[in-house]
Every structure is written in structure tokens, then in C-alpha cells.
Amino acid sequence: MRFSSTPESVATGEITFLAILETVLAISLSVLVVKLLDRSIHIIVGALLAPLLLLRTDASTAKAFNMFDSGFPGLMRLLSFFQRLYERLPASLRLLTFFVVWLPLFSFLITVIKCIATVSTLISFPRDTLFAIPGNWQRLALSMDSKHPPEFLPGLETAPEEAPASVHNLRYEEVRRQITSGTGSALAQKLSLLAIYAPAVLYRLFLKSTSLVYFPLIWVSRMPMTVKGVLSFPIERVRRWYAGALILIMLSPLAISYHAQETLATARERAVFSYILPVHKTDWWHLTRAAGVAVTLILYLYAKNLDPNDLQHDQQSRWIIMQANRLRAACALFTMACFLLIVLIL
């Protein structure tokens, strides 16, 4: 397990300590907002939006690249027209125009391209697109951190060589080179880079904060199929850390008296709070979460007592591990479905 990410490590799903730390920080900030404002609407909104933002597939990425490349000539003609007007402005107005006009407009166009590519791919390949959500969440929450450069288009930093040249020009290092080699002052260049980098970091933290609801997705994809995988896969190690954290959370009401739910305004917000903590009563989603924890720990103890190189019991152990994976995934999906029912029904 490495400390921080690179575009290549994110593409292969390598877990980093910094990504996990940022996810824990984002979750903590989300809970702190509930405590300070007595509102959980940000959790509800984030949980409803997150699945729509995690529908990336290879097909949607390629479609977005092609859409951008096909519109690139027209975009360049438009930019060259406004560039002449832009160069006539005083330096201070240029910087203001970049922040107020250029960056929002470009971000809007990129968002439209991503939305069209994602929706069209979802319609064409609904199963593949929906099944990509757990892997996309794991990549964002556990593999991608603030060291990863901003991506104007998903997968841009690791785009293959055969991708259109216009797409390669959008890579962060290329954009950074164009900004720093410009005629603006050093302060203006740094502010421009900050305006590109900061929103990307905040966007990732927003999605990471939804792990308060969607962390059970860790039990849904990239499953180990062998004893060696259970014992050595980094993702399986993180699953055990998550299981330990859940045990502490589920037992915390025995030592800590929680009153936050009493100040929340609506039944929906109180239910959202009870989804996070087993306060005053135990609901079905707490039981399935506990079942997922139990399976994770039992699976580890089972694998610990076996020889990874023992081929005699290999077939049997694979079957047991596969059934345990299915049970954990079922518990995770039921737990998250309960949250969505809370939000939609109450």
C-alpha cells in the first residue's frame, strides 16, 4: 500500500493511505456539519447525487473523448475570436475574466460532454454502467487523493496514446505549462492554477463524504477468491479496518450518550442519524452491517488457519470464500437500500 497516488496507481486501483485519510476527514466533516447545523440535508443530497457521478465506464470515457475532439475545431475558432478581445483587456481584468467567464464556461461545456457521454452509455449498456459504481467508488475513496492532478475529463491523465491529440492537450501538466508560460504575473498564474486545482479537490472531498452512506460498497467488488487473497490483498486489509471501525461505532452508544437526534428537525433527518448510529434501538440495517463485519472477521480467521499453498483443500476454500463474498455483498446492498428507502419514503 503506497502513501499517495499517481494517475497510473489510480487506474490500477492501488489503495493509498492519503486517500483513506482524506475519506475519513470528509466523513468527519460531514458529521460535524450535522452537529453544528442540526441538519442532515447535505448527507441526503450527496447520497442521491453520488451514484449519478460514479457511472464512469471505459465506453463512456471513450465517448467523451470523441465528443470533445469532434467539437474541438469549433471551440478553437470561438476561443480565437475571444482571445483577441481578451488580450486587449488590462491585466487585472484578464484575471477577473478568467475566473468569472472562461473557467465557468469551459467547466460547463466539459460537464455537458460528460453528462451526454454517461447518459448515452447508460442507455446503451445499463448493466455494465451500473456495475461500475462500486469500482468507481473504491477508486475515488481509497485510491485517489489530493496528489492526483485534476481531470477535466474522466480518465484523461491515463488516456492511451491513440486518444485524440486535442484530449492530450487537456492534461493538467499541459494546461499548467500553458498557464505558466503565459505573459501574466506570477501571482495571476498561481491563482489560475489554484482555481483549477481547488474545485477538483473539493469535488473529490464531497464525493468522499458520501462514504458515510456508501462505505458498504467496499464489500461489493474486487473480491478475493483464494486464501492468499484474503490474507494479502490491500483492499481486504481495509475491509478489516472498516469492520473494526464499525464495531467501535456500534458499541459507542454504550459509553457515549448521543442527543443529536433529539435536535434534528424532521423524522427523515432523525432516521438518517439512526442509520449512522444504533441509537436507542437496533434496526435491520444495523443487523446486516453487523453481519458483514462478522463475515469479514470470520473469513480472515478461516484463511489464517489454512496453508495458502495447500492445493488439497483449494477447491473447498474457494467455494467458502465465494459464498462469504456473496453474503457480504448482499448485506452491503441491503444496508444501502435501507438508506435510500429512508430518504424516499419519509
N, C-alpha and C positions, 0 to 999 in steps of 0.2 A: 504494500500500500504506500503510495507516494504522498508527499506533503501537499503539493499544489498541482494544478492541471496545466496541460498544454492542449492545443487543438487535436493533436494525434491521440493523446490519452483519453480525451473525452469521446472521441469517435470510437474507441475500443471499449469504452465503459469502465476504465480504470477508476477506482474509488480513491479519493484524496481526503486527508484529514481536514484541510481547509474547507472543502465543500461541506463536509459533515458539520464542522464548526459553524459555518455560515447558516446552515439549515437550522441548527439548534438556536442560533441567535435570532433568526427570523421568526421561529415559533415562539420564542420567549417574548419578543417584541409584540407579537400578535396577542398573546395572553395579557401582557402589560396594558395594552390598549383597552382590553375588556375591563381590566381592573380600574383604569383611570376614568374611562368614559361611561362605564356601566352599559356598554353596547357591544353586541357581537355581530353587527351587520357586516363588518369587514370580513369576518370569517365566512359568513354565508355567501357574500358576493364572490369572494375569492374561490370558494369551493365550487360554485356554479360555473365560474369562468375557466378555471384551471383545465378541465378536460378538453375544452374547446381549443386551448392553447397548446395542447400536448398531442395533437393529431398528426404530427410530422411523420412522413414515411419517405423512403427513397424516391418513390414515384412523385410525391408532392414537391420534393426538393428539386428534382429534375424539371418538373413543370414550371416551377417558379423561376428557375434559371433561364429556361427557354422564353418565358413570358417577358422577363426583364430584357433579354437580349433582343427580342423582336421589337420591343418599344424603345430600345436604346438610341437608334438613329434619330427618331422624333424628339426624344428627350434631349439629346445633344444639340439639336437645332434650336430648341426652346431655350436651353441654357446659354447658348452662344449669343442669342439675342439679348437676354437679360444681363449677360456678363458685361456687355458694352455699357449698359446703364449702370451696372454695379461699380465698374471701375471709375466712373465719373464722380462717385459719392466721396465725401470726406471719410477719413479713416474711422472716425467714431461711428458714423452712420453705416459703414460697411459691416462693422462688428454687430451692430444692432440688427441690421438686415439679415445677417447670417443666423442670428438667434431667433428672430421673430418670423422671418419669411422662409429662407432657404431650408433650414433644418426641419421645421414642422412640415413644409410642403413635401420634401423628399421622404420624410418618415411616413407621411400619409400615403404617398404613391407606393412605397415598399409594403405598407400594411395592406393596401388593396390587392397587390400582387400575391402576397402570402395568403390572404383570405380566399381569393379566387382559386388559387392552386390547391389549397387544402380542401375547400368545399367540393371542387370538381373531382378530386381524388377520393374523397369520402363517398361521393355518389357512385363512382366507378368501382371502387374497391372498399366497400364498407367494412368487411370483416378484417382485412389487413390493417386498415386505418385505426379501427377501434382497438385491435390487439396491440397496436404500437404504443398505446398510452402508458402501460406500466414501465416499459423500457425507456420511454422518453422521460417519465418522472424520475426513474432511477438515475438516468444520465444527468438530469438537471440538479437533483437534490444531493446526489452522492458523488458525482464526478466533475461537475462544472463549478468553478469558483471564480473569485474576482480576478484571478491571474489570467483567465481566459479572455482574449480580446473580444470586443463587441462584434456581433454578426448582423449585418444589415439583412441578410437572407439566411435561413437555417442551413447549416452545413457549408457555409461559404468558405470558412477557413480551411476546410479539408476538401474543397472541391477538386475533382480529378483534373488532370491536365487537359483532357478533351473537352472540359467545360468551356463555354464561350469566353472569349478574351474580355468582353465587357463585364462579365461576372468576376473575373480575377482582378479587375481594376477596383472592385468594391471591397477587397480585403482590407482589413484595418491597417496593416503596415503600409499598403499603397496609399490609402487615404491619409494616413499620418505623414507620409513622405511628401505628399502634395501640399498639405497644410503647412508643414514646417519649412518647405522650400519656397513658400509664397513671399509676398512683399510686406505682409503685415508685421506688426511689432511682436516681440517675444511674448508679451502679456496676452495679446489677441490670439496668438497661436495656441497658448496653453489653455485659454478659456474655450477656444473652439474644440480642442481635444477633450476637455472636461465635459463640454456639452454633449459630446458623442458618447463618452465612456460612462458618465454618471447615470444617465437614464437606463443603460443596459444593466448596470449593477443593481439599480433599484427594481427594475423589472424582474430580474432573477430572484432578488430577495422576496418580492411579492409572491412569486410562484413557489419559492421555497417555504414561505409561511403557511401555504395551504397544506404542507405536510402534516400540520396539526390534525387534518382530516384524512389525508391520503397516504400517511406513512404505512398503513397496512399493505399498500401496493408492493412493498418490499418482499412480500410473501407470494407474489403472483408470477414473476418472471425470473429468468436466469437461474433456474433451479439446479441444484447438484443432483447427479444421477448415480454417483458412486460414493463409497465410504471416504475415499481420498478427497472428493469434492466437498463433502460435509465438513471435513476437518480442516481443509486448507483454503477453500475459496474465500477471498476477502469479503464478498457480499454475504456469505454465510456467517462470518465473524460479526459483521454489522448487524445481522439479524439477531444474533445472541445479545449484542449490546442493546438493541431495541427491546428484546424480551426482558432484559434486566431493568431497563428504564420503566417499562410498563408495570413490572412487579412493584417497583417503588411507588409509582403513581397510584396503582390500585390499593396499596396499603396505606398511602399517606393520610386518608381521612381518619385512620385510627389514631394518628398522632397530631393531626392538624385539624382545627375546626374551620371549615370553609363557610363564609357568609356571603360571598359574592353573588350567588344565585338569588339571594333574597332581594338584592337591589336591582336586578335586571327587570326591564320594563314589561316584556311580553312573555307569554308561555313558550313561544318559539325560542327566544334567547335563553330562557331557563333550561329548555330541553337541549340546546346546543351546549350549554355549560355541563349538563349532566352527561352528555356524550363524551366529554373530555374526562370528567372525574366521576367515579361512582359515589355521588353524594346522596346520603340518606337512603338510597335504595340501589339495588342492582338490576340493571336492565339486560335484555337479551344481547345487546351489542357488547356489553362488558363480559358476558359469558363467552361469546365467540372470540373476543380478543384474548381472554384468558386461555381459551383452548389453543389458539395459535401460539401463545407463549409456551404452553405445556408441550405441544408437539415439537417446537423448536428445541427445547431443552432435552426432551426425551430422545429426539433424533441425534443430538450431539453425544449424549451418554451411550446410546446404542452404537454409534460409529466409533466412539472412543474405545469400546471393548472388543472391537474387531480388528483384524490384521488387514490393512489396505491391500496387501499383496496376496491374500488368501483367495485363490480362484475357486476353491471348492464351494464356498458359500456366496460367491459373487452374484449369481443369478437371484438368489433369495434376497440378498441385501438390496439389490437394485429394485426389486419389487416392493420391498418395505419402504425404501426411500421415496419411490414414486408415489405410493399411497399417502405417505406423510406430506409430500409436496402438495398433492391434490387437496388434502384436508386443510392444510394451512391456507391455500388459495381460496377455498370455499369459505373459510372463516373470515378472511380479509374482505372478500366481495360482500358477504352478508353484513359485516360491520359498516362498510362504507354505504351500502344500500340503506341501512337504517338511518344514517345521517341525512341522506337525500330525502327519505320519507319524512323525517322531522321537518326539513325545510319546506317541502312541498305541501304537506298536509296541515301543519299547524298555522 
